[in-house]
């Protein structure tokens, strides 16, 4: 301890700087509380800071202490802090000289008993269920006969041996083991990374992609199985695209991964039985189905053979089928020669009749008639074209005359339009000025009317308006009770008051005037109010 007394000081006290005093207090507290265990409830936790450190408070029903977990310690915690969680924190107490505060630097954190762990599990289960991670609609069906099985467990425990032995007995398949820690610090992160790793394997790659996953661990206490209650493990199981079987603990042990998995197995051995069928049973079933298929095929072939024989007996012979068509063909072949001769004779007679109607005189007469008709039509066309040309020439002359007269007409129309526009502008200016004067007179009249009807003119004559706490005017004393806070509005501002008994007024303990104004000159004394009417002044 530093010597606080000095012979040089008139008060026998040594003078310290603020930094020296803060450093002495810091050394004193750190030496006295270098290793403590504190039980309290986490308050104000918002997750780790961007720097990786976590800042929050520990409190009980009477006191509160600031707490901090440095980045290196936070990553090694077995139980992560959560808002409202009751914990036992181990660390040292130190001060922060910059703001004269003290805090506990936490080095270890654990829930305050098994009851706290169960409460934490139930709270986490409720929150994740509200997000839909445990919905039955998300769960996938297990493949009936997987080719590759992925197992997430410890490579040194009895669990992996039981799973491999059971799979080998039932149906030997390719098994991939992802070794992880199944309890203790970092267990949750390793299990979640294993699930994500199996899902990241590409189909058809050098490493076969599993058809089903098994997350397994033997039995243990709630603390031993705590890693499978971690939120990242539950989310990894829910997001797995590969069907996942949870086999954590014994049949009575339940963890949060059991709710997110597609299927929960009571034991690791039970998970192996769910993953693969029994090969001997499948072989017996296949043999039975093969025998049944062979017998059914044989009976079907024999039935078809008998039906074919019956149909063959019912069919007529080839000679019977071709007898009638052959007779028809012979008759047609016999009459074909005579028919050709008759047809040739008929065609010759028709040709001779047509040739008799054709001669040179008839053709010359028809050509002359067609030439005369063509000449008449050519002359008619020439006359029509001449008339059309004359009409178009006359129309063109009229258009030329009209175009010549257009400039003079346009000049006269422009002058008349300019004069008319000037007159309209003058009339519009006069109308606008008249309308403006009329509106100004109307507004002035309305303003005078508003001033004459305003209640503030009444206040200028010595009256006041009493308002309640909602700034509503009070017109009758019956609407007030004793001790009611009111505001009295005068012409120059407002004051606050508290009502008393009928006939008296009580000023509030700390009256605050909304607006302060110089005292008004005394007005002549007015007549007393009627009996039964109280006064607030």
PyMOL commands that set and color helices and strands:
alter all, ss='L'
color gray80, all
select helices_A, chain A and resi 18-32+71-74+114-130+136-138+158-170+187-200+226-229+231-239+256-260+268-275+279-314+318-356+360-453+455-460+477-479
alter helices_A, ss='H'
color red, helices_A
select strands_A, chain A and resi 36-43+54-59+64-69+86-96+101-111+148-153+174-179+212-217+243-248+263-264+465-467+485-490+493-499+505-506
alter strands_A, ss='S'
color yellow, strands_A
deselect
rebuild
show_as cartoon
